[in-house]
């Protein structure tokens, strides 16, 4: 049963007939161009529509199409990536504006008629067991959802997607590490609807198991046992009904799971539009500088030397960020927040906030009790050249006071950059360690950065107020 808030949201996000027609017309034009090229080149391939538009779970205003060109399964992977891609590229040149992106293999992004279409080469297969590339499974996902999702549940999926987008957990890509559109559809199928998903999510504790297979008893437990072993580090397991050995929730991070669970609790307590329509934090650069005053914030700025596929770029950014935070912690700088941003073209920024930027000159070490002889010897050996000690405390522990090698977080990050810039495409880059006052040129000139900086500094989410009202 939908509430008033959900009905109001649906009025805003459910596509109108004229919008559907416009998107469909754009698809027909793209399909026609592709089919003409395939026919001219004597290649038998099928142009198909996949993704949320094909399943009618898309949201008004998000006019993104997934067009798959299905080539013969007899083709080699290399032939698919080269010959297949070249045919798509030839058609794109006749349609209009386009660009080339890369995932497992290259694909073309076409913009025409107010619509963005990802045109992807894939194989024409008859069974999921024949899957050879990551995208081949998409066709089976589309067919499955269209066969089992009830008409009224398509709006339920729209609500769940919009909810997840607003709280920042939608998307399986490395940048987000959240819930894919397909997983949203599986959750609605499993729990009946938007509210059913939230009722479950409010109580989620890792490792969450979602019975997307509809099985019970021994058969379910046997399959889950295999998945638990295979995905022991995953916070959520949702077997893919198309291929039950695959975890459709493998991308979900603990942060995304926690955010959805808390937002579900808050929404069910006090439904509000703020859960569906994210309000960007409004703050001038000077206001952000004032808000950061007295706090230990540093920003590591990289000027990218070349464009990278999004998944590669974000994988490397997260790797650098994780190593950077670990380095800071190893030298006793307590990291309380970190995040990253990139325009995915020319610049990447990693932000880190620590409890303190400057530590005392000396480090106090508490060692073992005098009775632990082997550990005592190691402690003495390690602190022989300490500024003071080792000495024995009134309670029988060994103590020492040593000079600290790095008292400044900025000095540490500048001096030991090689220890955290370990990602292949970042090794050649020279990082700029900046304070917030030095970011004004980027704030004023690079699209999207000001919104990220405001969120990094302020970290206020409108929907959280519903938890306490």
C-alpha positions, 0 to 999 in steps of 0.5 A: 500500500503506497502512502501519499509521499510515494504517490506524489513522487510517482507523479514526478518520476513516472515517464509521460507518454510523450516522453516515452515516444520521444525516447522510443523514436530516438532508439528506432533511429539508432537501430535503423542506422545500425541495421543499415550498416550491418546489412551493407557489410553483410553481417548477421547481427541483431540490434536489441534494446536492453536496460531500464527502458526495455524493462520499463523501470526507468525514471522520467528525465533519465533518457539513457538507452542500452542498445546491444548489438548481438553478434554471432557466437562463432566470433572470437572475443578479439573479433567482437572487440575489433570488427564488431566495435568498428561496425558500431562506430561506423553507424555512430558517425552517421547518427550524430554526436558520439564518443568512445568509452571502455569497459571490458571492451570498447563501446560507443556512446551516442547522443541524439534527440535528447537521448544518450545511448550506450551501444554495446557489442555482445554475443547472441546466446541462447543460454546464460551458461554460454556467457563469454563477456560481462555484458552477455548476461544483460540480455538474460536479465532483461528477459527474466525481469520482463517475464516476472515483474508485475505491471504495478511493480515497475513503479515500485522499482522506480520509487526504490531507484529514486530513493537510492539515488537521493541517498547516494547508494544507487549504482554498482560501479566502483565509484559508488559501490552500491545497488545496481538497477537489476538488484533494485528489481530483484529486491522489489520482486523478492519483497513485493514493493518499495515499502516491503524492501524498506521494511526488510532493509531497516533490519539488515545486518551483514551478511545479509541474505536475500532469497531471490531464488524463491527456494526453501529447505535443503536446496536453498541452503546448499546453494547459499552455502556455496555462495557464502564460501565464494563471497565470504567478504560480501556484506550482502548476497543476492543470488542472480536468478539467471545464474545462481552462482553469481552474487548480484549484490557483490558490489554493495559496500558496508557504507551503502548497506548501512546508509540504506538501512538507516534511511529505511528506518527514518523514512518508515518513521517519518516519510518525506520528499527529502528522501527522493529529491536530494538538495545540494548543499548551498554554500559559498567558497568563503563559507566552506573555508570558515566551516573548515577553520580549525579542522584538519583537512587536506586535499590531494590534487592530481592533474590527470595525464590521460583519460581513463575508463571510469571503472579503471579510474575509480578503482585506482582512486580508491586504491590510492585513497585507502593506502593514503589513509592507512599511511596516516593511521600508521603514523598515528594521525586518526583519520575521521573522514575521507572521500574522492572526486573526479571530473573523469577527464582532467582532475582527481581530488582525494580529501582527508580529514584527521582529528589533528594535523599536528601531533606532539614532538614526542610519542609515548609508548606503553610496553608489556608487563615486566613478566613477559620477558621476550616482549620486554626484551623486544621493547627495550631493543626497540626503544634503546635510543628513545628520548626518555626510557625505557623505564618501569611504571608503578604498575610494572609496565615498561614505558618509553618516550620517543621522538616522533618522525612526522609531527605534521600530516602534510609533511608525511603525505608530501615526504612519503607520496610514493607509499600511497601513490601505488596505482599504475596510472597515478605513479607518474603524477605529482600530487599537490597537497592543498589546504581548502584555501588553495582550492578556489580556482578549482571551485570556480572553474571545474563543474561538479567540484563545488557540490562535492566540496560542500558535501565533504566539508558540511556532510549534512543530509536533509533526510536524516532530520526525519529520524528525530522528528 
